[in-house]
Amino acid sequence: MQAIFAWQCGNPSARDISFITDNIGKIDEHVARHAPKWPLDKINKIDLAILRNAVWELTFQPQTPRKVIIDEAIEIAKEYGNDSSSSFVNGVLGSILKELENQNGPTKTA
């Protein structure tokens, strides 16, 4: 998460996050579509890093239970975001999850 945040802020990171940055266009499309009132540049940087990581996991890590991904993202938002971060992250990821399930059907939920 720290590496994604550093990358967003224009700082190179010691950790390789190319697995996310190589797919940032697809990831950001999901976020933008499911948070239409919030342009990406207006989303809190911590919330955006959490969303980017979780969306990557939801779309590129099918072996990980989706409920676990979302629960972890919400917990990280509670810890590092502001008072509304966890609700925002939950809403965006919940909407993305519904779309993915409509496209691909339900997967493991833990």
Beta strands, then each sheet from edge to edge (+ up, - down):
end
